[in-house]
Amino acid sequence: MALIVQKYGGSSVSDAEAMKRVAKRVAETHEAGHQVVVVVSAMGDTTDDLLDTAAEITKNAPEREMDILLSAGERISMALLSMAVNELGVPATAYTGAQAGIRTNSNFGRAQIIGMVPERIARAIKDGQVAIVAGFQGVSKDEDVTTLGRGGSDTTAVALAAALNADVCEIYTDVDGLFSADPRIVPKAHRLRTLTQEETLEMAAHGAKILHLRAVEFARRYGVPLHVRSSFSEKNGTWISDTPANPQLKGMVPAAALANPEEEHMEQPVISGIAHDRSQDKITVTNLPNTPGQAARIFEICAEVGANVDMIVQNVPVSDPTKANITFTLPEGDAKKTLAALEAHRAEIQFDDLRYNPNIGKLSLIGAGMRTNPGVSARLFKALSEANINMDLISTSEIRISVVTKLDDLDRAVQAVHTAFGLDATESEAVVYGGTGR
């Protein structure tokens, strides 16, 4: 018997029929002898609809009230799914984030989990029930409802799996696992059978949408094996774990998951996949004094306004080595406040101009095999050159190379690099069952 945490995204519980399909899977897992905890997202577009309704009422909604509002979507899902599971003769009880013991700080809209006390959940599964938990939410020390921000239900599921010492956390979505590229852009992308947590962190941090970065960080910190798979099929998905042995062999998953066991690769492939990100903007600070401390001051100002800076490049013009230009990328939502803050310190920093470009895209090539295989950079740059795509910025880590291109070139860049590294699947095209990739 295994303790399994299952998380279902919004596309998996989008309507009554989808709820029934998920309930059947949950019931089958329970009837196979496993203890089951389920985490659910809001149905379909519920969260967007709530945001739109709030916007019709006010442009300045209090953050506390907004969290109370947005947490309603997951509560609806948990109650309906609990009803559906009970209808199949399996005892199930629904719990809010607060009832599940998810303690957070008071940063409304982006709360961080500071403690887990899942006593009621542990009692429920010990008594033979399925525990169904509303994702994306918790409770502060002041007993206020909080939400965890984008990807919050993934984080809820992995945090519960860690706190309950679960054997596996299954992340159900509308694609058959993690792919070598976004199947909506590259139809010939192939499913990745296994990934290390390090590779998954890089993919999540650089644009892959299936798993949220905070959830992967939790999984890595507490050693939670993840299995990303589709709620629309019985196919085996992508296993994410740093454990050398294949977790499929440990009896942690229902028999249905092992219907088509596949062999492991004997050696880690050079490239695991390609992530892309359309949500970054670029800022260039021009002609500031090329003296110690200038860069530090620029990024202190960025930090003061909460900007999450990603790629950074500094260059010194040959014509005037006393000056320097600093270019950096950041999430599009951080750009406006960052530009205003830098402009307010123009006299202090003594730069000439701020150049802003929102029309950029980032491509990231990721693979643990890069450590021992030379020539990856040359192959990447050749593929982009042959596709007539220019690079604006470049950054690297041990297992990643990221480049910035024009936004209009991003899809072509992903396709060209995917083909150049031999990642195109030959047998069949990837399927996005629900149309969202989540």
Secondary structure, DSSP 8 states (H G I E B T S, - for coil): --EEEEEE-GGGGSSHHHHHHHHHHHHHHHHTT-EEEEEE--STTHHHHHHHHHHHH-SS--HHHHHHHHHHHHHHHHHHHHHHHHHTT--EEEE-TTTTTEEE-S-TTS--EEEE--HHHHHHHHTT-EEEEESSEEE-TTS-EEE--TTHHHHHHHHHHHHTT-SEEEEEESBSS-BSS-TTT-TT--B-SEE-HHHHHHHHHTT--SS-HHHHHHHHHHT--EEEEETTS----EEE-S-SS-GGGGT-S-GGGGSS-----SS--S--EEEEES-EEEEEEEEEE-STTHHHHHHHHHHHTT-----EEEE--TT-TTEEEEEEEEEHHHHHHHHHHHHHTHHHHT-SEEEEE--EEEEEEE-GGGGG-TTHHHHHHHHHHHTT---SEEEEETTEEEEEEEGGGHHHHHHHHHHHTT---SS----BSSSS--
